Amino acid sequence: MSEEIVGHGTWYDMMAKKVIEREQSLKRDMSRVRTEMGLGASGFPHIGSLGDASRSYAVTLALKTLDCNSELVAFCDDKDGLRKVPAGLPPEMAQSLEKYLGYSVSTIPDPFGCHESYGKHMSSLLLEALDRCGIEYKYYSANEVYKKGLLLNEIRTLLTNAKQVGEIIKQEVGQETYSEVLPFFAVCEKCGHLYTTRAYKFDPKTDKVTYKCEGLEIRGKLIAGCGHEGEVDIKSGEGKLTWKSEFAARWKALDIRFEAYGKDIADSVRINDRICREVLQYEPPNHAKYEMFLDKGGKKISKSAGNVFTPQVWFNYGSPQSLLLLMLKRFVGTRSLDVSDIPSYMNELDGLEDIYFGKKQVGEKEAARLRGIYQYCYVMKPPAKPSIHVPYNLMAFLVKLAPKECLNTYLEEKLQSYGYLQKDQKIDDELQKRIEYAQNWTRDFEEIKETNVELSVTERKAISELILKLQTENDPDAIQNAIFNSAKDNGLKPGAFFRVLYSVLMGAPQGPRLGPYVLAMGKGNVIAALERVLGKG
């Protein structure tokens, strides 16, 4: 008897089932089960910033599949202070932001001049990416949340029980700061700084916090306080909870039941779980921890580190669905990533589509999971029929060779001759998008991305010999012959060897003549791709 498949057979469906079972055991209201993602506003959103949203939204969709009303809350941290000028800004713009270190990002003017604040500009970039991916959410601005008093009851409880909060933080991470000060940053009424203030006293009768603007060292740089001592009413919105308590407050106030998080904030989540449970008397949401994306040098992709790879960059060369595939195909483990990976995710999405529409067969359980992932990539609105699949590298090659004045006519003729289009079949809207991605790719990059192929010992030897021959050959016919001879010299059937090379270089078993292809895509790029596939053996 086969194992029962939950929902669409994916990790997200299993997590949704777990959330439902836990909520039922807690006897909480099941009329609406909310998931949450945090939205940064202090710098350019990178690829990983989309991880919270896509994974939590997939759980939201899975909850709906299991007949549970659910919605995703996008909570924007636009009340946070600016700790560092982000990398990637023009020098004069970066310089203009230096004087705003320590100020709330919602009070800093937009250096680009198109939004009401710096925080609004940065958060809008991620919201735009969510919209393009079809992710639906209920948006909360922390700046507005504090002004409207949506966290007021939670703030009162946390400040009244500040000693208990400080003790939890000390026990969990050894930090003693909050044994002496309140977990609250007031906006200094004199200088406007947020992070330079230290809150010492809370009066529950007046709702006022007493603070002093003392200054703060951020990343080795001292931001001087103005020395002002004053009071702030927590109802005014002129202050905010620290991260080590704010998560807990919003989980309770907004009734959050699930939130995914990156391992870099694991300590904060653990602290907030305890504060939520022990101080606010609310069982914290179900969590799932994921790991960070790394660049090819092994560094975490980060807006502060300067190696920012934004969703907008991805959309130049690949579809929103391929970006969601990156996020959803695997939950655990660290992955290295850069722009050169986009073609392989586009090709992989085509493979999932073949399984979804029954054009490719795999085992029952695996088929259910892969069909499920495909549907989540389309946020449960998959196309009614399969699209025309042209391997990314092949499309890039054709676009590179095509005369600009008759691009589509040339492409139609070539794709018809290779069997990707029927005779007289025209390029449709979906294929047109792929052409535009390939145009952007060939305009901006030379590199091609090889496909990982299992090679026999003989095939590896033939490819090694071919690499040596390619070093000296610059004629398309000579390259074609070199491929033929590398196969023959190693006892391989030339047709089979050509198919191996097509699979490695294009992700398809056939394509254009390889001699002209090698030169058009750059001989050095092709050699590098072949060397990489040998190195993976």
C-alpha positions as CSV (number, residue, x, y, z in Angstrom):
1,M,0.0,0.0,0.0
2,S,1.5,3.3,-1.1
3,E,2.1,6.1,1.5
4,E,-0.6,8.8,1.7
5,I,0.3,11.9,-0.2
6,V,-0.6,15.1,1.8
7,G,-1.9,17.9,-0.4
8,H,0.4,18.3,-3.3
9,G,3.1,16.0,-1.9
10,T,5.6,18.7,-1.0
11,W,7.4,19.8,2.2
12,Y,5.1,22.8,2.3
13,D,2.0,20.5,2.4
14,M,3.5,18.5,5.3
15,M,4.3,21.8,7.1
16,A,0.7,23.0,6.6
17,K,-0.6,19.7,8.1
18,K,1.8,20.2,11.1
19,V,0.6,23.8,11.6
20,I,-3.1,22.7,11.5
21,E,-2.5,19.8,14.0
22,R,-0.6,22.1,16.4
23,E,-3.2,24.8,16.2
24,Q,-6.0,22.3,16.9
25,S,-4.1,20.9,19.8
26,L,-3.8,24.4,21.2
27,K,-7.5,24.9,20.7
28,R,-7.0,28.2,18.9
29,D,-9.4,29.9,16.5
30,M,-9.0,28.2,13.1
31,S,-11.2,30.7,11.2
32,R,-8.0,32.3,9.9
33,V,-4.4,31.0,10.1
34,R,-1.9,33.6,9.4
35,T,1.7,33.2,8.1
36,E,4.3,36.0,8.2
37,M,7.4,37.2,6.5
38,G,9.7,40.1,7.4
39,L,10.4,42.8,4.9
40,G,13.6,44.8,5.2
41,A,13.8,48.5,4.4
42,S,17.4,49.4,5.2
43,G,19.0,48.4,1.9
44,F,18.5,46.8,-1.5
45,P,16.5,43.6,-1.1
46,H,18.6,40.6,-2.3
47,I,17.5,37.3,-3.7
48,G,17.4,35.7,-0.2
49,S,15.0,38.4,0.9
50,L,12.4,36.7,-1.3
51,G,12.9,33.5,0.7
52,D,10.8,34.4,3.7
53,A,7.9,35.5,1.5
54,S,8.0,32.6,-1.0
55,R,8.3,29.9,1.6
56,S,5.7,31.3,3.9
57,Y,3.3,31.9,1.0
58,A,3.8,28.3,-0.1
59,V,2.7,27.2,3.4
60,T,-0.3,29.7,3.1
61,L,-1.3,28.0,-0.2
62,A,-0.8,24.6,1.3
63,L,-3.1,25.5,4.2
64,K,-5.7,26.6,1.7
65,T,-5.4,23.3,-0.1
66,L,-6.2,21.6,3.2
67,D,-9.3,23.7,3.5
68,C,-7.9,26.1,6.0
69,N,-8.4,29.9,5.5
70,S,-5.0,31.5,5.5
71,E,-3.2,34.7,4.5
72,L,0.4,35.9,4.4
73,V,1.3,39.0,6.4
74,A,4.2,41.0,5.0
75,F,5.6,43.0,7.9
76,C,7.9,45.8,6.8
77,D,10.6,46.9,9.3
78,D,10.5,50.5,8.1
79,K,10.7,51.8,11.6
80,D,14.2,50.4,12.0
81,G,17.2,52.7,12.1
82,L,19.9,52.9,9.4
83,R,23.0,51.1,10.7
84,K,25.1,51.3,7.6
85,V,25.0,52.9,4.2
86,P,24.3,50.0,1.9
87,A,26.7,49.1,-0.9
88,G,25.7,49.6,-4.5
89,L,24.8,53.3,-4.3
90,P,26.5,56.0,-6.4
91,P,29.2,57.7,-4.3
92,E,27.5,61.0,-3.9
93,M,24.2,59.3,-2.9
94,A,26.0,57.1,-0.4
95,Q,27.7,60.2,1.1
96,S,24.4,62.0,1.4
97,L,23.1,59.1,3.6
98,E,26.1,59.2,6.1
99,K,24.5,61.9,8.2
100,Y,21.3,59.7,8.6
101,L,23.0,56.8,10.4
102,G,21.0,56.0,13.5
103,Y,17.8,57.5,12.2
104,S,14.6,55.5,11.4
105,V,14.6,54.7,7.7
106,S,11.0,56.0,7.4
107,T,12.3,59.5,8.3
108,I,15.2,59.6,5.9
109,P,14.5,61.3,2.5
110,D,14.6,59.1,-0.5
111,P,17.9,59.8,-2.3
112,F,16.4,58.6,-5.5
113,G,13.6,61.2,-5.2
114,C,10.7,58.9,-6.1
115,H,9.3,57.8,-2.8
116,E,8.3,59.5,0.4
117,S,11.2,58.0,2.3
118,Y,14.4,56.0,1.9
119,G,12.6,53.1,3.8
120,K,9.6,53.2,1.4
121,H,11.9,53.1,-1.6
122,M,13.9,50.1,-0.5
123,S,10.8,48.1,0.7
124,S,9.0,48.9,-2.5
125,L,11.6,46.9,-4.5
126,L,10.8,43.7,-2.7
127,L,7.1,44.4,-2.8
128,E,7.4,44.8,-6.6
129,A,9.2,41.4,-6.8
130,L,6.5,39.7,-4.7
131,D,3.9,41.2,-7.0
132,R,5.7,40.0,-10.1
133,C,5.9,36.5,-8.6
134,G,2.1,36.5,-7.9
135,I,2.5,36.4,-4.1
136,E,-0.5,37.8,-2.4
137,Y,0.0,39.4,1.1
138,K,-1.5,41.8,3.6
139,Y,1.0,44.6,4.1
140,Y,1.9,46.1,7.4
141,S,4.3,49.1,7.7
142,A,6.0,49.1,11.2
143,N,6.0,52.9,11.0
144,E,2.2,52.8,10.7
145,V,1.7,50.0,13.1
146,Y,3.4,52.0,15.9
147,K,1.6,55.1,15.0
148,K,-1.8,53.4,15.1
149,G,-1.0,51.6,18.3
150,L,-1.5,48.0,17.0
151,L,1.3,46.7,19.3
152,L,0.3,48.9,22.3
153,N,-0.9,46.2,24.6
154,E,2.2,44.1,23.9
155,I,4.5,47.1,24.4
156,R,2.9,47.8,27.8
157,T,3.3,44.2,28.9
158,L,6.9,43.9,27.7
159,L,8.0,47.2,29.4
160,T,6.1,46.4,32.6
161,N,7.9,43.0,32.7
162,A,11.2,44.3,31.3
163,K,13.3,42.6,34.0
164,Q,11.9,39.2,32.9
165,V,12.6,40.1,29.3
166,G,16.2,41.1,30.2
167,E,16.7,37.8,32.1
168,I,15.5,35.7,29.1
169,I,17.9,37.6,26.8
170,K,20.8,37.1,29.3
171,Q,20.0,33.4,29.6
172,E,19.8,32.8,25.9
173,V,22.7,34.8,24.5
174,G,24.6,36.1,27.6
175,Q,23.8,39.7,26.8
176,E,23.3,41.8,29.9
177,T,22.3,45.1,28.3
178,Y,18.6,44.5,28.8
179,S,19.1,43.9,32.5
180,E,19.9,47.6,32.8
181,V,17.8,49.2,30.0
182,L,14.3,48.7,28.6
183,P,13.9,46.7,25.3
184,F,12.7,50.0,23.6
185,F,14.3,52.7,21.5
186,A,12.7,56.1,21.8
187,V,13.1,58.7,19.0
188,C,15.1,61.6,20.6
189,E,12.8,64.6,20.5
190,K,15.8,66.9,20.2
191,C,18.1,65.3,17.6
192,G,15.7,62.8,15.9
193,H,18.0,59.8,16.4
194,L,16.5,56.4,17.2
195,Y,19.4,54.1,18.1
196,T,21.3,56.6,20.2
197,T,18.7,56.6,23.0
198,R,18.6,54.4,26.1
199,A,15.3,53.8,27.8
200,Y,15.5,53.5,31.6
201,K,12.0,53.8,33.1
202,F,8.4,53.1,32.1
203,D,5.4,54.5,33.9
204,P,2.3,52.3,33.2
205,K,0.0,55.1,34.5
206,T,1.1,57.6,31.9
207,D,2.4,55.2,29.2
208,K,5.6,57.3,29.2
209,V,9.2,56.0,28.8
210,T,12.1,58.0,30.2
211,Y,15.2,58.0,28.1
212,K,18.6,59.6,27.5
213,C,20.3,60.2,24.2
214,E,23.7,58.7,25.0
215,G,25.1,57.6,21.6
216,L,25.8,54.2,20.1
217,E,28.6,52.3,18.4
218,I,27.4,50.7,15.2
219,R,29.8,48.4,13.3
220,G,32.8,50.2,14.9
221,K,31.5,53.7,14.2
222,L,30.4,55.9,17.1
223,I,27.1,57.8,16.5
224,A,27.1,60.5,19.1
225,G,24.1,61.2,21.2
226,C,23.0,64.8,21.9
227,G,22.7,64.2,25.7
228,H,19.1,65.1,25.8
229,E,17.0,63.5,28.6
230,G,13.3,63.3,28.0
231,E,10.1,61.2,28.0
232,V,8.1,59.7,25.1
233,D,4.6,58.4,25.1
234,I,4.5,54.9,23.7
235,K,1.1,55.8,22.0
236,S,2.8,58.5,20.0
237,G,4.6,56.1,17.6
238,E,7.9,57.9,18.4
239,G,9.8,54.8,19.4
240,K,10.0,51.0,18.8
241,L,10.7,47.8,20.5
242,T,14.1,46.2,19.9
243,W,14.4,43.1,17.6
244,K,14.9,40.9,20.7
245,S,11.2,41.6,21.7
246,E,9.4,43.0,18.6
247,F,8.9,39.7,16.9
248,A,7.1,38.4,19.9
249,A,4.9,41.5,20.1
250,R,3.8,41.3,16.5
251,W,3.3,37.5,16.6
252,K,0.7,38.0,19.4
253,A,-0.8,41.3,18.1
254,L,-1.3,40.0,14.5
255,D,-2.0,36.4,15.6
256,I,0.8,34.8,13.5
257,R,0.8,30.9,13.3
258,F,3.8,30.2,11.0
259,E,7.0,32.0,10.0
260,A,10.1,30.8,8.2
261,Y,13.4,32.4,9.1
262,G,17.0,32.4,8.1
263,K,19.7,30.8,10.3
264,D,21.3,34.2,10.7
265,I,18.5,35.4,13.1
266,A,18.1,32.0,14.9
267,D,19.1,33.6,18.3
268,S,16.6,36.4,17.9
269,V,13.8,33.9,17.1
270,R,14.7,31.7,20.0
271,I,14.6,34.7,22.4
272,N,11.3,36.0,21.0
273,D,9.8,32.5,21.3
274,R,10.5,32.5,25.0
275,I,9.3,36.1,25.4
276,C,6.2,35.4,23.5
277,R,5.3,32.3,25.6
278,E,6.5,33.4,29.0
279,V,5.9,37.2,29.0
280,L,3.0,37.7,26.5
281,Q,1.3,34.4,27.3
282,Y,0.9,33.5,23.6
283,E,2.2,30.3,22.0
284,P,4.7,31.5,19.3
285,P,4.2,30.5,15.7
286,N,5.4,27.3,14.1
287,H,8.9,27.9,12.6
288,A,11.0,26.5,9.9
289,K,14.7,27.5,9.6
290,Y,16.4,27.8,6.3
291,E,20.0,28.5,5.3
292,M,21.4,31.4,3.4
293,F,22.3,31.7,-0.3
294,L,26.1,32.2,-0.8
295,D,27.9,33.8,-3.7
296,K,30.3,31.7,-5.6
297,G,33.1,32.9,-3.3
298,G,31.3,31.4,-0.4
299,K,30.2,34.7,1.2
300,K,26.6,35.2,2.3
301,I,24.6,37.2,-0.3
302,S,23.8,40.4,1.7
303,K,22.9,44.0,1.2
304,S,25.4,45.1,3.8
305,A,28.3,42.9,2.3
306,G,27.9,44.6,-1.1
307,N,27.4,41.4,-3.1
308,V,23.7,42.2,-3.7
309,F,21.9,40.0,-6.2
310,T,18.4,41.4,-6.4
311,P,15.2,39.9,-7.7
312,Q,15.1,42.6,-10.3
313,V,18.4,41.3,-11.8
314,W,16.9,37.8,-12.0
315,F,13.9,39.2,-13.9
316,N,16.2,40.5,-16.6
317,Y,17.2,37.0,-17.6
318,G,14.6,34.6,-16.1
319,S,10.9,34.3,-15.3
320,P,9.4,34.9,-11.9
321,Q,8.4,31.2,-11.8
322,S,12.1,30.2,-12.2
323,L,13.0,32.4,-9.3
324,L,10.3,30.8,-7.2
325,L,11.7,27.4,-8.2
326,L,15.1,28.5,-6.8
327,M,13.3,29.3,-3.5
328,L,11.0,26.4,-3.2
329,K,12.8,23.3,-4.7
330,R,14.7,22.8,-1.5
331,F,14.3,24.1,2.0
332,V,17.4,23.0,3.9
333,G,21.1,23.4,3.1
334,T,23.2,26.3,1.9
335,R,23.4,27.0,-1.8
336,S,25.9,29.0,-3.8
337,L,24.4,31.2,-6.4
338,D,25.1,33.8,-9.0
339,V,23.5,35.1,-12.2
340,S,25.0,32.3,-14.3
341,D,22.6,29.8,-12.6
342,I,19.5,31.4,-14.1
343,P,19.6,29.4,-17.4
344,S,19.7,26.1,-15.5
345,Y,16.6,27.1,-13.4
346,M,14.7,28.0,-16.6
347,N,15.6,24.6,-18.1
348,E,14.7,22.9,-14.8
349,L,11.3,24.6,-14.8
350,D,10.7,23.2,-18.3
351,G,11.5,19.7,-16.9
352,L,8.9,20.1,-14.2
353,E,6.4,21.3,-16.7
354,D,7.0,18.1,-18.7
355,I,6.2,16.0,-15.6
356,Y,3.2,18.1,-14.7
357,F,1.6,17.6,-18.1
358,G,2.6,13.9,-18.3
359,K,5.2,14.3,-21.1
360,K,7.8,12.8,-18.8
361,Q,7.3,9.9,-16.4
362,V,8.8,9.4,-12.9
363,G,7.7,7.4,-9.8
364,E,4.3,8.2,-8.3
365,K,5.4,9.9,-5.1
366,E,8.1,11.8,-6.8
367,A,5.8,12.8,-9.6
368,A,3.3,14.2,-7.0
369,R,6.0,16.2,-5.3
370,L,7.4,17.6,-8.5
371,R,4.0,18.5,-9.9
372,G,3.3,20.2,-6.6
373,I,6.5,22.2,-6.7
374,Y,5.6,23.3,-10.3
375,Q,2.2,24.4,-9.1
376,Y,3.7,26.4,-6.2
377,C,6.1,28.1,-8.7
378,Y,2.9,29.3,-10.4
379,V,1.3,30.1,-7.0
380,M,-1.4,27.5,-7.7
381,K,-2.3,29.1,-11.1
382,P,-0.4,26.8,-13.5
383,P,-0.9,27.3,-17.3
384,A,-3.6,25.3,-19.0
385,K,-1.2,23.8,-21.6
386,P,2.6,23.3,-21.9
387,S,4.8,26.0,-23.3
388,I,7.3,25.6,-26.1
389,H,10.6,24.6,-24.5
390,V,13.8,25.8,-26.1
391,P,17.0,25.2,-24.0
392,Y,18.3,28.5,-22.8
393,N,21.8,28.2,-24.2
394,L,20.4,27.3,-27.6
395,M,18.1,30.3,-27.6
396,A,21.0,32.5,-26.6
397,F,23.0,31.1,-29.5
398,L,20.3,31.7,-32.0
399,V,19.6,35.2,-30.7
400,K,23.3,36.0,-31.0
401,L,23.4,34.9,-34.6
402,A,20.1,36.3,-35.7
403,P,20.0,39.4,-38.0
404,K,18.5,42.2,-35.9
405,E,16.2,43.4,-38.7
406,C,14.4,40.0,-39.1
407,L,15.0,38.4,-35.7
408,N,11.7,36.6,-35.2
409,T,11.6,35.3,-38.8
410,Y,15.1,33.9,-38.5
411,L,14.3,32.3,-35.1
412,E,11.1,30.8,-36.4
413,E,12.9,29.2,-39.3
414,K,15.7,27.8,-37.1
415,L,13.3,26.5,-34.4
416,Q,11.1,24.9,-37.0
417,S,14.2,23.2,-38.6
418,Y,15.3,21.9,-35.1
419,G,11.8,20.6,-34.3
420,Y,10.9,23.0,-31.5
421,L,8.2,24.7,-33.7
422,Q,5.9,22.9,-36.1
423,K,6.0,23.9,-39.8
424,D,4.5,27.4,-40.2
425,Q,4.1,27.7,-36.3
426,K,4.7,31.3,-35.1
427,I,6.4,32.6,-32.0
428,D,3.8,33.0,-29.2
429,D,3.8,35.4,-26.2
430,E,5.5,33.0,-23.9
431,L,8.3,32.2,-26.4
432,Q,8.7,35.9,-27.0
433,K,9.5,36.4,-23.3
434,R,12.2,33.7,-23.6
435,I,13.7,35.5,-26.5
436,E,13.8,38.7,-24.5
437,Y,15.6,36.9,-21.6
438,A,18.1,35.5,-24.1
439,Q,18.6,38.9,-25.7
440,N,19.4,40.5,-22.3
441,W,21.7,37.6,-21.5
442,T,23.7,37.8,-24.7
443,R,23.9,41.6,-24.3
444,D,25.3,41.4,-20.8
445,F,27.2,38.1,-20.5
446,E,29.5,35.8,-22.4
447,E,29.4,32.9,-20.0
448,I,27.3,29.8,-20.7
449,K,26.1,27.4,-18.0
450,E,26.8,23.7,-18.5
451,T,24.2,21.0,-17.6
452,N,25.4,18.4,-15.2
453,V,25.6,15.1,-17.1
454,E,26.7,11.7,-15.8
455,L,29.7,10.8,-17.9
456,S,31.4,7.4,-18.5
457,V,35.1,7.0,-18.2
458,T,35.5,6.9,-22.0
459,E,33.3,10.0,-22.5
460,R,35.4,11.9,-19.9
461,K,38.6,10.9,-21.8
462,A,37.1,12.0,-25.1
463,I,36.0,15.3,-23.7
464,S,39.5,15.9,-22.2
465,E,41.1,15.2,-25.6
466,L,38.5,17.5,-27.3
467,I,39.4,20.3,-24.9
468,L,43.1,20.1,-25.9
469,K,42.1,20.1,-29.6
470,L,39.8,23.2,-29.1
471,Q,42.8,25.2,-27.8
472,T,44.3,25.4,-31.3
473,E,41.2,25.2,-33.6
474,N,39.4,28.4,-34.8
475,D,37.6,27.1,-37.8
476,P,34.0,25.8,-37.4
477,D,34.6,22.8,-39.8
478,A,37.8,21.9,-38.0
479,I,36.1,22.0,-34.6
480,Q,33.3,19.8,-36.0
481,N,36.0,17.3,-37.2
482,A,37.8,17.5,-33.8
483,I,34.6,16.4,-32.1
484,F,34.1,13.5,-34.6
485,N,37.7,12.4,-34.2
486,S,37.7,12.6,-30.3
487,A,34.7,10.2,-30.4
488,K,36.2,7.8,-33.0
489,D,39.7,7.8,-31.2
490,N,38.0,6.6,-28.0
491,G,35.8,4.0,-29.6
492,L,32.6,6.0,-29.2
493,K,29.9,6.4,-31.8
494,P,30.1,10.0,-33.0
495,G,26.3,10.5,-32.9
496,A,26.2,9.4,-29.3
497,F,29.2,11.7,-28.4
498,F,27.5,14.6,-30.1
499,R,24.4,14.0,-28.0
500,V,26.5,14.0,-24.8
501,L,28.0,17.4,-25.8
502,Y,24.6,18.8,-26.7
503,S,23.3,17.7,-23.3
504,V,26.2,19.3,-21.5
505,L,26.3,22.6,-23.5
506,M,22.6,23.1,-24.2
507,G,20.6,20.8,-21.9
508,A,19.1,19.1,-25.0
509,P,20.1,16.0,-27.0
510,Q,20.3,17.9,-30.3
511,G,20.8,21.3,-31.7
512,P,22.7,23.4,-34.2
513,R,26.1,22.3,-35.7
514,L,28.5,22.4,-32.8
515,G,31.4,23.9,-34.7
516,P,29.7,27.3,-35.3
517,Y,28.1,27.1,-31.8
518,V,31.5,26.8,-30.1
519,L,32.8,29.9,-31.8
520,A,29.6,31.9,-31.4
521,M,29.3,31.2,-27.7
522,G,33.0,31.8,-27.2
523,K,35.6,29.0,-27.4
524,G,36.9,29.9,-23.9
525,N,33.4,29.7,-22.4
526,V,32.8,26.3,-24.0
527,I,36.1,25.0,-22.8
528,A,35.4,26.3,-19.3
529,A,32.0,24.6,-19.3
530,L,33.5,21.3,-20.4
531,E,36.2,21.6,-17.7
532,R,33.6,22.2,-15.0
533,V,31.6,19.2,-16.0
534,L,34.8,17.1,-15.8
535,G,35.5,18.5,-12.4
536,K,32.2,17.4,-11.1
537,G,32.9,13.7,-11.7
